[in-house]
Amino acid sequence: MVTVNEGQCGLCTHFGEHNKGPQLVEILSTHQAAETLVTDCGHPKLEGLHLRVTPVSGCDGFEKAA
């Protein structure tokens, strides 16, 4: 497990935006994620790139998940 910090993809509203599930809710509540987790980035400015990111990735488009 890795610790996900503020500003990293795992805590962003766009992380796994099209594949939301219990695993993403767990990351938001515990700030912990599996080291092997990779999912899509749904940020509107990046969506066309079809980026695959880890919970500890990051970019300037971070928007805190509710």
Backbone hydrogen bonds, N-H to C=O, Kabsch-Sander energy under -0.5 kcal/mol:
donor,donor_aa,acceptor,acceptor_aa,energy
2,V,33,A,-2.9
4,V,31,H,-2.8
5,N,3,T,-0.6
8,Q,5,N,-2.1
9,C,57,S,-3.2
10,G,55,P,-2.9
11,L,8,Q,-2.0
12,C,9,C,-2.1
13,T,63,E,-3.4
15,F,12,C,-1.3
16,G,40,D,-2.9
17,E,14,H,-1.6
19,N,16,G,-2.1
24,L,21,G,-0.9
25,V,21,G,-1.4
26,E,22,P,-2.2
27,I,23,Q,-1.6
28,L,24,L,-1.9
29,S,25,V,-1.8
30,T,26,E,-2.7
31,H,27,I,-2.4
33,A,2,V,-2.0
37,L,34,A,-1.3
39,T,53,V,-2.5
41,C,51,L,-1.7
42,G,14,H,-2.4
42,G,40,D,-0.5
46,L,43,H,-1.6
47,E,43,H,-1.9
49,L,46,L,-2.1
50,H,47,E,-1.6
51,L,46,L,-0.5
53,V,39,T,-3.2
57,S,54,T,-1.6
62,F,59,C,-1.0
65,A,11,L,-2.5
